[in-house]
Amino acid sequence: METKQKEKIKKVAVGLNGHSHHAETEIRLAVQKTYKLYIDGKFPRTESGRYYKLNDKNGKVIANICRASRKDFRDAVVVARKAQGDWQKKSAFNRSQILYRIAETLETRRLQFVSTLGLQGVSETAAQKEVSAAVDMLVYYAGWCDKYQQVFSSVNPVESSHFNFSFPEPTGVVTAIASPEQGLLNLVSLMAPSLAGGNSIIILAAEKFPLTAIDFAEVLNASDVPGGVVNILTGFSKELHTHFSSHMDVNAIVYAGDNSAELKTIQTNAAGNVKRVVVVQNIAEESPYRIMELQEVKTTWHPVGI
Amino acid sequence: MPARERGKYIYRIARIMQERARELAIIESLDGGKPIRESRDIDVPLAAAHFFYYAGWADKLDYALPGMAAQPLGVAGQIIPWNFPILMAAWKIAPALACGNTVVLKPAETTPLTALKLAEIFRDADLPPGVVNIVTGAGATGAAIVNHPGIDKVAFTGSTDVGKIIQKALAGTTKKYTLELGGKAANIIFEDAAIDQAVEGIVNGIFFNQGHVCCAGSRLFVQESVANEVVRKLKDRMETLIIGDPLDKNTDIGAINSREQLNKIKALVKVGVNEGGDCYQSSCTLPSKGFWFKPTIFTGVAQSSRIVQEEIFGPVLSIQTFRTVEEAVEKANNTPYGLSGGVWSDKGSKVFKVTSKIKAGVLYQHL
């Protein structure tokens, strides 16, 4: 009887991520993580109290995931708007260093991400590759923070006595809906161009990859990203895409999903306050135009004369 | 090596420099004599920032140089001066590496230490051996770099005289070169300027780094109506400057870099006095040992005075007056140099108009 019980506890000790830590020598129950949302640099539960079950391939429950509500989203917009101004005001070099810092933190947590991507059905080889791609993409956009304005600004010849120049500025608050088939690179691909360009963002993670999304939120939380600049919700696109696209204090929406009906609704709703709609087809794409899609161009006429 | 991986090496270098920033700042001040406040807050962080910035360009060159399909030149021979040793090294090395070149760098003979520390950092960052090479020495070493057939590009920052020698030496070769030479920057203060702020700016412009700055604001043009006020306030402000131990964080003005430079400054100031200039120095006491020079201003000087025409590279400012905008512009442009300049006025449109007429590469507008 006693042996049987020990066996049972041993199995449980194998724990959430399939790794056995002390199984051979000790009797120990692994501590499971509660997965919550990421809003304003904090990890609140959904106010709605709703959840969905994430199962492993054998049908066993891995975790109960927060099913974010419209209210959670609206809370996130408020803090994202509040955080955006300061984020934009930070020097471009400082933003660049923070993005690079995210890459550093993510690289050191490679094993964790390979492990949880595995739990969500990604092979180890693919997961390793994905983490590398995500880190490198962060470094790529870190580099753009203090360069895209140089590349995409202009001094314009005009007839009158003016110094006339145009340069891109962040559009403001961005919402993003992740691709359903992808975990980590997905988040980076939606977040990095937006952050590099001085916007704040609210991302709805892929339904199948909530663990990666919240683990990634912890990376952000440990990388000097100010609270509210990136907010990550878990839940259902079918419930939230209408709110993401119709909220009047959102300036742009990025859609990486694959549902054409959802996209049409988003495009239609966006007209309510003339949001920018960006459709991402290839999440692995790295390009400064991904930053520019979330920018407004400002032209200034400065008088010249004695 | 893929451009992206090249960039990651440079990021590493930037990060290690940041980690060792305080150490680098102390070495820089010990070696060159500049105030620790400047090396700590400007030279070293800015040098690290340059590596960080150029790291990002490594895999984005198609955007920096559209349509050029940029290729590395090969080996860059780089010769840098003693006024900003680590910052100059960063300016030279970081872009060369980002574009895929290798480097032979010669620091100035009076300030080689931080460049050698950088070599240690390159090693710690696992930069492949041979990619950056630091050779110390004086003029002969520099000439060996310039004239070596294995060098594809020469980058020089230093005096105009040496720049001319290099340009001549490279005539008839296919080597590319960039020369960043001297300056005799003019600051122009109009009567509608915020005078207190302008005085502060003038003090920074000429006394920062003991005036060992190629874009030092060494000529000042003040509109006649406010000239007395500006000079009086300038003298008052000069009295508060602390000259002395570069490692004391309260020090405003550190040591002159070398005996040779001190002699040059003294000689030119003597010329200024002999030519009839009215010389004023702050009443501070100087340390008994070492190379020091008091903050100095000249009034009553002519356009033809040597101290108005020649780069002194020390804490010496010459002040002249003007009545009209045209006169200010004409006087400011009356120099063979064209590195930098500054304009002080309350009126934005006037500042733009004047800066557009000044023949210099960098203009500072102050409103």
Interface residues (C-beta under 8 A of the other chain):
Chain A: F93 S96 Q97 Y100 D136 V139 Y140 A142 G143 W144 C145 D146 K147 V151 F163 P288 H302 P303 V304 G305 I306
Chain B: R4 G7 K8 Y11 A49 F52 Y53 A55 G56 W57 A58 D59 K60 Y63 A64 V325 G348 S349 K350 F352 K353 S356
